[in-house]
């Protein structure tokens, strides 16, 4: 409250997300904030995707003061934001709130002595517009690590870094990615709940600043057919009392028993969680051979065809021991994605899963038949397949809870049906002249 007065804040935006990861916002004046802290903000949950049914519509948005930050680009810097936890009218956590689902799973990890840490690599495209009728129009023809000095995209990325830093979101790296008009900004690791909030904020900032320049930023996994798509590689670790639980100086690659069991759990349940980490029909256009995305369930150190990679640990910095999960894309709901990833890893630790041998082959160079002979299973190849696997998963059901698990399946099956019943331009161009 002191910060609101000192910074002359005129508007406080209360944020939360629906089940699909779309950011929702309601603005209040600072004088209403104390009441919101004490009583919450009532709203009709039945109007939000995946929230309440009509007959049980009232929910409360409770602001989380630890998430308070100024919005330096909005309203001349006179606005601030806080994320909210959604509660039932009786004060219990609302089962349809993704943030509460992540909180619940993090509490399970903490009960076992673990703090879940995440660092994402955020890939996205800048286009001239977001008009589907025009299609994606590139802003540059750059490639990996290209240095450009005067184009709009480079200026946008610099401005984005500045705003992120002002909002207390540290950036580790920023560069032009491999595809034309594609960029990457890597966020510095922090606890999973804070990082999920930061990802939601990051996506908004990138889009808002692009819109101010008359351009469009897209986190669509595969907007262009002939180049690689956008992933959200996640660097993961567990900390126990500020000590990296994955690290063992005497183990190969520094990855100790806890890290190996977590990795084994993630691989074992990878097919089950893919519908959550890759939730769009379009997500599976990215997960194909030839565009640097993983397609087979495997692990390795430097082999980028693997689903899970073990990055090199920095010398004398044991805190950097981690694994990199390469399947997720930036269109996922980070709260739900982190929840199922954590649950899979913890299951590996609890059940003592054994990590199989490291992948020595470059899987990009082998045929599917050759890869299957080596014993590797594929990731789901479509949203429909991913949903079928998810539906039979006790782990995902327990992690998300009845409410979100059932709603997610219904919503995504409807999305698949809409796609399946649509006639695409590719089909017309391929079949109409000949059949």
DRENDO-1510 file (C-alpha; in Angstrom, 1 decimal, always signed):
<recs>
REC; n; res; u; v; w
REC; 1; UNK; +0.0; +0.0; +0.0 .
REC; 2; UNK; +2.9; +2.3; +0.7 .
REC; 3; UNK; +4.3; +1.6; -2.8 .
REC; 4; UNK; +1.0; +2.5; -4.4 .
REC; 5; UNK; +1.1; +5.9; -2.7 .
REC; 6; UNK; +4.8; +6.6; -3.2 .
REC; 7; UNK; +4.6; +5.7; -6.9 .
REC; 8; UNK; +1.3; +7.4; -7.5 .
REC; 9; UNK; -0.4; +4.3; -8.9 .
REC; 10; UNK; -3.8; +5.0; -10.3 .
REC; 11; UNK; -4.8; +1.5; -11.3 .
REC; 12; UNK; -4.2; -2.0; -10.0 .
REC; 13; UNK; -4.6; -4.9; -12.4 .
REC; 14; UNK; -5.5; -8.3; -10.8 .
REC; 15; UNK; -4.4; -11.1; -13.1 .
REC; 16; UNK; -5.3; -14.8; -13.2 .
REC; 17; UNK; -5.3; -17.5; -15.9 .
REC; 18; UNK; -8.0; -19.8; -17.3 .
REC; 19; UNK; -7.3; -23.5; -17.8 .
REC; 20; UNK; -5.9; -23.0; -21.3 .
REC; 21; UNK; -3.4; -20.4; -20.0 .
REC; 22; UNK; -5.1; -17.3; -21.3 .
REC; 23; UNK; -4.4; -14.3; -19.1 .
REC; 24; UNK; -7.4; -12.6; -17.5 .
REC; 25; UNK; -7.5; -9.2; -15.8 .
REC; 26; UNK; -9.7; -7.0; -13.8 .
REC; 27; UNK; -8.7; -3.4; -12.8 .
REC; 28; UNK; -9.5; -1.8; -9.5 .
REC; 29; UNK; -8.6; +1.5; -8.0 .
REC; 30; UNK; -6.0; +1.5; -5.2 .
REC; 31; UNK; -8.6; +2.5; -2.6 .
REC; 32; UNK; -10.3; -0.9; -3.3 .
REC; 33; UNK; -7.2; -3.0; -2.7 .
REC; 34; UNK; -7.5; -3.4; +1.0 .
REC; 35; UNK; -11.0; -4.8; +0.6 .
REC; 36; UNK; -9.7; -7.1; -2.1 .
REC; 37; UNK; -7.0; -8.4; +0.3 .
REC; 38; UNK; -9.5; -9.0; +3.1 .
REC; 39; UNK; -12.5; -10.2; +1.2 .
REC; 40; UNK; -11.4; -11.1; -2.3 .
REC; 41; UNK; -13.0; -10.0; -5.5 .
REC; 42; UNK; -16.2; -11.8; -6.5 .
REC; 43; UNK; -16.8; -12.7; -10.1 .
REC; 44; UNK; -18.8; -15.2; -12.2 .
REC; 45; UNK; -16.6; -18.2; -12.7 .
REC; 46; UNK; -18.9; -19.7; -15.3 .
REC; 47; UNK; -17.9; -17.0; -17.7 .
REC; 48; UNK; -14.2; -18.2; -17.7 .
REC; 49; UNK; -13.1; -21.2; -19.7 .
REC; 50; UNK; -12.6; -24.2; -17.5 .
REC; 51; UNK; -13.8; -22.5; -14.3 .
REC; 52; UNK; -17.3; -23.0; -12.8 .
REC; 53; UNK; -20.5; -24.5; -14.2 .
REC; 54; UNK; -23.5; -22.1; -14.3 .
REC; 55; UNK; -25.0; -23.7; -11.1 .
REC; 56; UNK; -21.8; -23.1; -9.1 .
REC; 57; UNK; -20.6; -19.8; -10.6 .
REC; 58; UNK; -19.3; -17.6; -7.8 .
REC; 59; UNK; -15.6; -17.6; -7.1 .
REC; 60; UNK; -13.2; -15.2; -5.4 .
REC; 61; UNK; -10.0; -13.7; -6.7 .
REC; 62; UNK; -7.5; -13.2; -3.8 .
REC; 63; UNK; -4.5; -10.9; -4.7 .
REC; 64; UNK; -1.1; -12.4; -3.9 .
REC; 65; UNK; +0.9; -9.4; -2.6 .
REC; 66; UNK; +4.2; -11.2; -3.2 .
REC; 67; UNK; +3.5; -10.9; -6.9 .
REC; 68; UNK; +3.1; -7.1; -6.9 .
REC; 69; UNK; +5.0; -5.3; -9.7 .
REC; 70; UNK; +4.7; -2.0; -11.5 .
REC; 71; UNK; +3.8; -2.0; -15.2 .
REC; 72; UNK; +6.4; +0.4; -16.6 .
REC; 73; UNK; +4.9; +0.4; -20.1 .
REC; 74; UNK; +1.2; +0.7; -19.3 .
REC; 75; UNK; -0.7; +4.0; -18.6 .
REC; 76; UNK; +2.5; +6.0; -18.4 .
REC; 77; UNK; +3.8; +3.8; -15.7 .
REC; 78; UNK; +0.9; +4.5; -13.3 .
REC; 79; UNK; -0.4; +0.9; -13.2 .
REC; 80; UNK; +0.6; -2.1; -11.2 .
REC; 81; UNK; -0.3; -5.8; -11.3 .
REC; 82; UNK; -0.8; -8.7; -8.9 .
REC; 83; UNK; -1.5; -12.3; -9.6 .
REC; 84; UNK; -4.5; -13.8; -7.8 .
REC; 85; UNK; -5.3; -17.2; -6.4 .
REC; 86; UNK; -8.9; -18.2; -7.0 .
REC; 87; UNK; -10.9; -19.5; -4.1 .
REC; 88; UNK; -14.4; -20.8; -3.5 .
REC; 89; UNK; -16.8; -18.6; -1.5 .
REC; 90; UNK; -15.9; -20.5; +1.6 .
REC; 91; UNK; -12.2; -19.7; +1.3 .
REC; 92; UNK; -11.0; -23.1; +0.1 .
REC; 93; UNK; -8.8; -23.3; -3.1 .
REC; 94; UNK; -10.8; -23.5; -6.3 .
REC; 95; UNK; -10.2; -26.7; -8.2 .
REC; 96; UNK; -10.3; -25.0; -11.6 .
REC; 97; UNK; -7.5; -22.5; -10.8 .
REC; 98; UNK; -4.2; -23.5; -12.6 .
REC; 99; UNK; -2.2; -21.5; -10.1 .
REC; 100; UNK; -3.7; -23.3; -7.1 .
REC; 101; UNK; -3.0; -26.6; -8.9 .
REC; 102; UNK; +0.7; -25.7; -9.2 .
REC; 103; UNK; +0.7; -24.6; -5.5 .
REC; 104; UNK; -0.7; -28.0; -4.4 .
REC; 105; UNK; +1.9; -29.9; -6.4 .
REC; 106; UNK; +4.7; -27.7; -5.1 .
REC; 107; UNK; +3.4; -28.3; -1.5 .
REC; 108; UNK; +3.8; -32.1; -2.2 .
REC; 109; UNK; +7.4; -31.5; -3.4 .
REC; 110; UNK; +8.1; -29.4; -0.3 .
REC; 111; UNK; +6.7; -32.1; +2.0 .
REC; 112; UNK; +9.5; -34.3; +0.5 .
REC; 113; UNK; +12.1; -31.6; +1.1 .
REC; 114; UNK; +12.3; -30.4; -2.5 .
REC; 115; UNK; +12.0; -26.9; -4.1 .
REC; 116; UNK; +11.3; -27.1; -7.8 .
REC; 117; UNK; +13.4; -24.6; -9.9 .
REC; 118; UNK; +12.8; -23.8; -13.6 .
REC; 119; UNK; +14.5; -21.7; -16.2 .
REC; 120; UNK; +12.8; -21.5; -19.7 .
REC; 121; UNK; +14.1; -20.7; -23.1 .
REC; 122; UNK; +11.3; -18.6; -24.6 .
REC; 123; UNK; +11.2; -18.7; -28.5 .
REC; 124; UNK; +8.8; -16.6; -30.5 .
REC; 125; UNK; +8.3; -14.9; -33.9 .
REC; 126; UNK; +7.8; -11.2; -34.8 .
REC; 127; UNK; +5.5; -10.7; -37.9 .
REC; 128; UNK; +4.3; -7.7; -39.7 .
REC; 129; UNK; +0.7; -8.4; -38.6 .
REC; 130; UNK; -1.4; -11.0; -36.9 .
REC; 131; UNK; -4.0; -11.2; -39.7 .
REC; 132; UNK; -4.6; -14.9; -40.6 .
REC; 133; UNK; -5.9; -13.8; -44.0 .
REC; 134; UNK; -2.5; -12.3; -44.9 .
REC; 135; UNK; -0.4; -15.1; -43.3 .
REC; 136; UNK; +2.8; -14.6; -41.4 .
REC; 137; UNK; +4.9; -11.7; -43.0 .
REC; 138; UNK; +8.6; -11.9; -41.9 .
REC; 139; UNK; +10.4; -8.9; -40.4 .
REC; 140; UNK; +13.9; -10.1; -41.1 .
REC; 141; UNK; +15.9; -12.9; -42.8 .
REC; 142; UNK; +18.3; -13.5; -39.9 .
REC; 143; UNK; +19.5; -16.9; -38.6 .
REC; 144; UNK; +21.0; -18.3; -35.4 .
REC; 145; UNK; +23.0; -15.6; -33.4 .
REC; 146; UNK; +22.9; -13.1; -36.2 .
REC; 147; UNK; +23.8; -9.6; -35.2 .
REC; 148; UNK; +21.6; -7.0; -36.7 .
REC; 149; UNK; +21.8; -3.3; -35.8 .
REC; 150; UNK; +18.9; -1.3; -37.2 .
REC; 151; UNK; +15.9; -3.6; -37.8 .
REC; 152; UNK; +12.6; -3.3; -35.9 .
REC; 153; UNK; +12.9; -6.7; -34.3 .
REC; 154; UNK; +16.3; -6.0; -32.7 .
REC; 155; UNK; +15.0; -2.7; -31.2 .
REC; 156; UNK; +11.9; -4.5; -29.9 .
REC; 157; UNK; +14.0; -7.2; -28.3 .
REC; 158; UNK; +16.2; -4.6; -26.5 .
REC; 159; UNK; +13.1; -2.7; -25.3 .
REC; 160; UNK; +11.6; -6.0; -24.1 .
REC; 161; UNK; +14.7; -6.8; -22.1 .
REC; 162; UNK; +14.6; -3.3; -20.5 .
REC; 163; UNK; +10.9; -3.7; -19.4 .
REC; 164; UNK; +11.5; -7.2; -18.1 .
REC; 165; UNK; +14.4; -6.0; -15.9 .
REC; 166; UNK; +12.2; -3.1; -14.6 .
REC; 167; UNK; +9.6; -5.7; -13.6 .
REC; 168; UNK; +12.1; -7.8; -11.7 .
REC; 169; UNK; +12.3; -10.6; -14.3 .
REC; 170; UNK; +16.0; -11.3; -14.8 .
REC; 171; UNK; +17.1; -12.3; -18.3 .
REC; 172; UNK; +20.1; -14.6; -18.9 .
REC; 173; UNK; +20.4; -14.6; -22.7 .
REC; 174; UNK; +18.8; -12.9; -25.7 .
REC; 175; UNK; +19.5; -13.6; -29.4 .
REC; 176; UNK; +18.1; -14.2; -32.8 .
REC; 177; UNK; +17.0; -17.8; -33.3 .
REC; 178; UNK; +17.6; -20.1; -36.3 .
REC; 179; UNK; +14.5; -19.2; -38.3 .
REC; 180; UNK; +13.9; -15.9; -40.0 .
REC; 181; UNK; +12.1; -13.4; -37.7 .
REC; 182; UNK; +12.4; -15.8; -34.8 .
REC; 183; UNK; +13.9; -14.7; -31.4 .
REC; 184; UNK; +14.8; -16.3; -28.1 .
REC; 185; UNK; +14.9; -14.8; -24.6 .
REC; 186; UNK; +16.0; -17.0; -21.8 .
REC; 187; UNK; +14.8; -16.2; -18.2 .
REC; 188; UNK; +17.0; -16.8; -15.2 .
REC; 189; UNK; +16.0; -19.8; -13.0 .
REC; 190; UNK; +13.7; -19.3; -10.0 .
REC; 191; UNK; +11.1; -21.3; -8.2 .
REC; 192; UNK; +8.3; -22.8; -10.3 .
REC; 193; UNK; +5.4; -20.6; -9.1 .
REC; 194; UNK; +7.3; -17.4; -9.6 .
REC; 195; UNK; +8.5; -18.6; -13.0 .
REC; 196; UNK; +5.0; -19.4; -14.1 .
REC; 197; UNK; +3.9; -15.9; -13.2 .
REC; 198; UNK; +6.9; -14.5; -15.1 .
REC; 199; UNK; +6.1; -16.5; -18.2 .
REC; 200; UNK; +2.5; -15.1; -18.2 .
REC; 201; UNK; +4.0; -11.6; -17.8 .
REC; 202; UNK; +6.6; -12.2; -20.4 .
REC; 203; UNK; +4.1; -13.2; -23.1 .
REC; 204; UNK; +2.0; -10.1; -22.4 .
REC; 205; UNK; +5.0; -7.8; -22.5 .
REC; 206; UNK; +6.4; -9.2; -25.7 .
REC; 207; UNK; +3.0; -8.9; -27.4 .
REC; 208; UNK; +2.2; -5.4; -26.0 .
REC; 209; UNK; +5.5; -3.9; -27.0 .
REC; 210; UNK; +5.3; -5.4; -30.5 .
REC; 211; UNK; +1.8; -3.9; -30.9 .
REC; 212; UNK; +3.0; -0.5; -29.9 .
REC; 213; UNK; +5.5; -0.7; -32.8 .
REC; 214; UNK; +2.8; -1.8; -35.2 .
REC; 215; UNK; +4.0; -5.4; -35.4 .
REC; 216; UNK; +2.8; -8.7; -34.0 .
REC; 217; UNK; +4.5; -11.2; -31.7 .
REC; 218; UNK; +3.4; -14.8; -31.9 .
REC; 219; UNK; +4.0; -17.8; -29.5 .
REC; 220; UNK; +2.3; -20.1; -32.0 .
REC; 221; UNK; +4.4; -23.3; -31.9 .
REC; 222; UNK; +4.7; -23.7; -35.7 .
REC; 223; UNK; +3.5; -20.6; -37.7 .
REC; 224; UNK; +5.8; -21.3; -40.7 .
REC; 225; UNK; +5.8; -24.7; -42.6 .
REC; 226; UNK; +9.4; -24.7; -43.9 .
REC; 227; UNK; +11.4; -23.6; -40.8 .
REC; 228; UNK; +11.7; -24.8; -37.2 .
REC; 229; UNK; +8.9; -23.9; -34.8 .
REC; 230; UNK; +9.1; -22.2; -31.4 .
REC; 231; UNK; +9.8; -24.3; -28.3 .
REC; 232; UNK; +10.0; -23.6; -24.6 .
REC; 233; UNK; +12.9; -25.8; -23.5 .
REC; 234; UNK; +12.8; -26.0; -19.7 .
REC; 235; UNK; +15.9; -26.3; -17.5 .
REC; 236; UNK; +14.8; -28.2; -14.3 .
REC; 237; UNK; +16.3; -28.9; -11.0 .
REC; 238; UNK; +15.3; -29.7; -7.4 .
REC; 239; UNK; +16.9; -27.9; -4.4 .
REC; 240; UNK; +16.9; -29.3; -0.9 .
REC; 241; UNK; +17.8; -26.6; +1.8 .
REC; 242; UNK; +19.5; -24.5; -0.9 .
REC; 243; UNK; +21.6; -27.4; -2.1 .
REC; 244; UNK; +21.1; -28.7; -5.6 .
REC; 245; UNK; +19.6; -32.2; -5.1 .
REC; 246; UNK; +20.5; -33.3; -8.7 .
REC; 247; UNK; +24.3; -32.7; -8.2 .
REC; 248; UNK; +26.8; -35.5; -7.4 .
REC; 249; UNK; +30.4; -34.6; -8.3 .
REC; 250; UNK; +31.3; -38.3; -8.6 .
REC; 251; UNK; +28.4; -39.2; -11.0 .
REC; 252; UNK; +28.6; -39.1; -14.8 .
REC; 253; UNK; +27.8; -35.5; -15.9 .
REC; 254; UNK; +27.4; -34.6; -12.2 .
REC; 255; UNK; +23.9; -36.0; -12.3 .
REC; 256; UNK; +23.3; -37.9; -9.0 .
REC; 257; UNK; +20.8; -40.5; -8.0 .
REC; 258; UNK; +18.0; -37.9; -7.4 .
REC; 259; UNK; +18.5; -36.3; -10.8 .
REC; 260; UNK; +18.7; -39.6; -12.6 .
REC; 261; UNK; +15.4; -40.9; -10.9 .
REC; 262; UNK; +13.7; -37.5; -11.7 .
REC; 263; UNK; +14.8; -37.9; -15.4 .
REC; 264; UNK; +13.6; -41.5; -15.5 .
REC; 265; UNK; +10.2; -40.4; -14.2 .
REC; 266; UNK; +10.0; -37.7; -16.8 .
REC; 267; UNK; +10.8; -40.1; -19.6 .
REC; 268; UNK; +8.5; -42.8; -18.3 .
REC; 269; UNK; +5.5; -40.5; -18.2 .
REC; 270; UNK; +6.5; -38.2; -21.1 .
REC; 271; UNK; +3.7; -39.5; -23.4 .
REC; 272; UNK; +1.1; -39.0; -20.7 .
REC; 273; UNK; +1.9; -35.4; -20.0 .
REC; 274; UNK; +2.5; -34.2; -23.6 .
REC; 275; UNK; -1.2; -33.1; -24.1 .
REC; 276; UNK; -0.6; -30.6; -21.3 .
REC; 277; UNK; +2.9; -29.4; -22.3 .
REC; 278; UNK; +1.9; -29.3; -26.0 .
REC; 279; UNK; -1.8; -28.4; -26.0 .
REC; 280; UNK; -2.6; -27.1; -29.5 .
REC; 281; UNK; -3.3; -29.0; -32.7 .
REC; 282; UNK; -0.5; -26.9; -34.1 .
REC; 283; UNK; +1.9; -28.1; -31.4 .
REC; 284; UNK; +2.4; -31.4; -33.3 .
REC; 285; UNK; +3.4; -29.7; -36.5 .
REC; 286; UNK; +6.5; -28.7; -34.5 .
REC; 287; UNK; +7.2; -32.1; -33.1 .
REC; 288; UNK; +8.3; -33.6; -36.4 .
REC; 289; UNK; +11.7; -34.9; -37.7 .
REC; 290; UNK; +13.9; -32.3; -39.5 .
REC; 291; UNK; +13.3; -29.2; -37.5 .
REC; 292; UNK; +15.4; -29.7; -34.3 .
REC; 293; UNK; +12.4; -30.7; -32.1 .
REC; 294; UNK; +12.4; -34.0; -30.2 .
REC; 295; UNK; +10.2; -36.8; -31.5 .
REC; 296; UNK; +11.5; -39.8; -29.5 .
REC; 297; UNK; +11.7; -40.5; -25.8 .
REC; 298; UNK; +15.4; -40.5; -25.0 .
REC; 299; UNK; +18.1; -38.8; -23.0 .
REC; 300; UNK; +21.7; -37.7; -23.6 .
REC; 301; UNK; +24.2; -35.0; -22.7 .
REC; 302; UNK; +25.1; -33.2; -25.9 .
REC; 303; UNK; +22.8; -35.0; -28.3 .
REC; 304; UNK; +20.1; -32.5; -29.3 .
REC; 305; UNK; +17.9; -35.1; -30.9 .
REC; 306; UNK; +17.1; -36.4; -27.4 .
REC; 307; UNK; +14.0; -35.4; -25.5 .
REC; 308; UNK; +15.9; -34.8; -22.2 .
REC; 309; UNK; +19.4; -33.3; -22.3 .
REC; 310; UNK; +21.9; -33.0; -19.4 .
REC; 311; UNK; +23.7; -29.6; -20.0 .
REC; 312; UNK; +27.3; -29.3; -19.0 .
REC; 313; UNK; +27.7; -28.2; -15.4 .
REC; 314; UNK; +29.7; -25.0; -14.9 .
REC; 315; UNK; +33.0; -25.6; -13.2 .
REC; 316; UNK; +32.8; -25.0; -9.4 .
REC; 317; UNK; +29.1; -24.2; -9.7 .
REC; 318; UNK; +27.2; -27.2; -8.5 .
REC; 319; UNK; +24.0; -25.2; -8.4 .
REC; 320; UNK; +23.8; -25.2; -12.2 .
REC; 321; UNK; +23.4; -29.0; -12.4 .
REC; 322; UNK; +20.1; -29.5; -14.2 .
REC; 323; UNK; +18.2; -31.4; -17.0 .
REC; 324; UNK; +16.7; -29.8; -20.0 .
REC; 325; UNK; +13.2; -31.0; -21.1 .
REC; 326; UNK; +12.8; -30.1; -24.8 .
REC; 327; UNK; +9.2; -31.0; -25.7 .
REC; 328; UNK; +7.1; -28.1; -24.3 .
REC; 329; UNK; +6.2; -25.1; -26.5 .
REC; 330; UNK; +5.4; -21.5; -25.4 .
REC; 331; UNK; +1.7; -21.8; -26.0 .
REC; 332; UNK; +1.2; -24.2; -23.0 .
REC; 333; UNK; -0.3; -23.2; -19.7 .
REC; 334; UNK; +2.9; -22.9; -17.5 .
REC; 335; UNK; +1.1; -23.7; -14.3 .
REC; 336; UNK; -0.3; -27.0; -15.6 .
REC; 337; UNK; +2.8; -27.9; -17.5 .
REC; 338; UNK; +5.1; -27.4; -14.5 .
REC; 339; UNK; +2.6; -29.4; -12.4 .
REC; 340; UNK; +2.6; -32.5; -14.6 .
REC; 341; UNK; +6.4; -32.3; -15.2 .
REC; 342; UNK; +7.1; -32.1; -11.5 .
REC; 343; UNK; +4.6; -35.0; -10.7 .
REC; 344; UNK; +6.3; -37.2; -13.3 .
REC; 345; UNK; +9.8; -36.5; -11.9 .
REC; 346; UNK; +8.7; -37.0; -8.3 .
REC; 347; UNK; +7.1; -40.3; -9.3 .
REC; 348; UNK; +10.5; -41.4; -10.6 .
REC; 349; UNK; +12.1; -40.5; -7.3 .
REC; 350; UNK; +9.4; -42.1; -5.1 .
REC; 351; UNK; +9.3; -45.3; -7.1 .
REC; 352; UNK; +13.0; -45.5; -7.7 .
REC; 353; UNK; +12.8; -45.5; -11.5 .
REC; 354; UNK; +16.0; -46.6; -13.2 .
REC; 355; UNK; +17.4; -44.4; -15.9 .
REC; 356; UNK; +18.2; -46.3; -19.0 .
REC; 357; UNK; +21.3; -45.9; -21.1 .
REC; 358; UNK; +22.2; -42.6; -22.7 .
REC; 359; UNK; +21.3; -42.2; -26.4 .
REC; 360; UNK; +24.4; -42.4; -28.5 .
REC; 361; UNK; +22.8; -42.2; -31.9 .
REC; 362; UNK; +21.7; -39.0; -33.7 .
REC; 363; UNK; +18.0; -39.9; -33.9 .
REC; 364; UNK; +17.5; -37.3; -36.7 .
REC; 365; UNK; +19.6; -39.5; -39.0 .
REC; 366; UNK; +17.6; -42.7; -38.5 .
REC; 367; UNK; +14.4; -44.0; -39.9 .
REC; 368; UNK; +11.4; -44.6; -37.6 .
REC; 369; UNK; +11.8; -48.4; -38.1 .
REC; 370; UNK; +15.5; -48.2; -37.1 .
REC; 371; UNK; +14.7; -46.1; -34.0 .
REC; 372; UNK; +12.0; -48.5; -32.9 .
REC; 373; UNK; +14.4; -51.4; -33.2 .
REC; 374; UNK; +16.7; -49.6; -30.8 .
REC; 375; UNK; +13.8; -49.6; -28.3 .
REC; 376; UNK; +12.8; -45.9; -28.3 .
REC; 377; UNK; +9.1; -44.9; -28.0 .
REC; 378; UNK; +7.8; -41.9; -29.9 .
REC; 379; UNK; +6.1; -38.9; -28.4 .
REC; 380; UNK; +2.4; -38.6; -29.5 .
REC; 381; UNK; +2.2; -37.5; -33.1 .
REC; 382; UNK; -1.1; -35.6; -32.9 .
REC; 383; UNK; -3.2; -33.9; -30.3 .
REC; 384; UNK; -5.8; -36.7; -30.6 .
REC; 385; UNK; -3.1; -39.3; -29.7 .
REC; 386; UNK; -1.8; -37.2; -26.8 .
REC; 387; UNK; -5.3; -36.9; -25.4 .
REC; 388; UNK; -5.9; -40.6; -25.6 .
REC; 389; UNK; -2.7; -41.3; -23.7 .
REC; 390; UNK; -3.5; -38.6; -21.1 .
REC; 391; UNK; -7.0; -39.9; -20.5 .
REC; 392; UNK; -5.6; -43.2; -19.3 .
REC; 393; UNK; -3.0; -41.6; -17.1 .
REC; 394; UNK; -3.6; -41.9; -13.3 .
REC; 395; UNK; -0.7; -39.6; -12.7 .
REC; 396; UNK; -2.0; -36.7; -14.8 .
REC; 397; UNK; -5.6; -37.2; -13.4 .
REC; 398; UNK; -4.3; -37.0; -9.8 .
REC; 399; UNK; -2.0; -34.1; -10.6 .
REC; 400; UNK; -4.7; -31.9; -12.2 .
REC; 401; UNK; -7.7; -33.0; -10.2 .
REC; 402; UNK; -11.1; -34.1; -11.5 .
REC; 403; UNK; -12.3; -30.7; -12.5 .
REC; 404; UNK; -9.4; -29.6; -14.8 .
REC; 405; UNK; -8.6; -33.1; -16.0 .
REC; 406; UNK; -12.1; -33.7; -17.3 .
REC; 407; UNK; -12.6; -30.2; -18.7 .
REC; 408; UNK; -9.3; -30.2; -20.5 .
REC; 409; UNK; -10.0; -33.4; -22.2 .
REC; 410; UNK; -13.5; -32.2; -23.3 .
REC; 411; UNK; -12.2; -28.9; -24.6 .
REC; 412; UNK; -9.2; -30.3; -26.4 .
REC; 413; UNK; -11.2; -33.1; -28.0 .
REC; 414; UNK; -13.6; -30.4; -29.4 .
REC; 415; UNK; -10.6; -28.5; -30.7 .
REC; 416; UNK; -9.4; -31.7; -32.5 .
REC; 417; UNK; -12.8; -32.3; -33.9 .
REC; 418; UNK; -12.9; -28.8; -35.3 .
REC; 419; UNK; -9.6; -29.3; -36.9 .
REC; 420; UNK; -10.4; -32.8; -38.2 .
REC; 421; UNK; -13.6; -31.5; -39.9 .
REC; 422; UNK; -11.9; -28.6; -41.5 .
REC; 423; UNK; -10.7; -28.8; -45.1 .
REC; 424; UNK; -7.2; -27.2; -45.4 .
REC; 425; UNK; -5.6; -25.4; -48.2 .
REC; 426; UNK; -3.0; -28.2; -48.4 .
REC; 427; UNK; -5.8; -30.8; -49.1 .
REC; 428; UNK; -7.3; -28.6; -51.8 .
REC; 429; UNK; -4.0; -28.0; -53.5 .
REC; 430; UNK; -3.1; -31.7; -53.4 .
REC; 431; UNK; -6.4; -33.4; -54.1 .
REC; 432; UNK; -8.8; -31.0; -55.9 .
REC; 433; UNK; -6.9; -31.0; -59.3 .
REC; 434; UNK; -6.6; -34.8; -59.5 .
REC; 435; UNK; -9.6; -36.3; -57.8 .
</recs>
